[in-house]
Amino acid sequence: MLIAVSLKLYFDHARTLGYCRSVAALTAQFPELEGGTVDLAVLPSFLSIPGAAEVFAGTPVRLGAQDLSPFDRGPFTGEVSGTDLRDFGCSLVEVGHAERRRIFGEDDAMVASKVAAAVRNGLVPLLCVGEETPGDP
């Protein structure tokens, strides 16, 4: 079983790292996390991934990203590649979230290319399906 939380863009960097430290401290109370019965993952915003990786080092908490580029390298301003996410310690990535579809116009073809990028880079894609989010945030 996987339990994952996406922090979206709710927290600033300091609060994100504080949250991660709290999660890391709680893991000692749950032997299910060490035994592999339950996987726990946290998906912070991109800029907090390196700090979160440091916090979660030596804990059973998996680190993930909230999105990725379908491209590994190239002239894609503002994108984050699966290659870099993997290098920073991510093992999974959220793909196809309803907000990405609605606000940024990502269609099934784009989502499929992002799933392929995740797999190509050794990341587990967490494919979001069936969610409807009314209106803009």
Secondary structure by P-SEA (a helix, b strand, c coil): cbbbbbccccccaaaaaaaaaaaaaacccccccccccbbbbbbccccaaaaaaaaaccccbbbbbccccccccccccccccaaaaaaacccbbbcccccccccccccaaaaaaaaaaaaaacbbbbccccccccccc
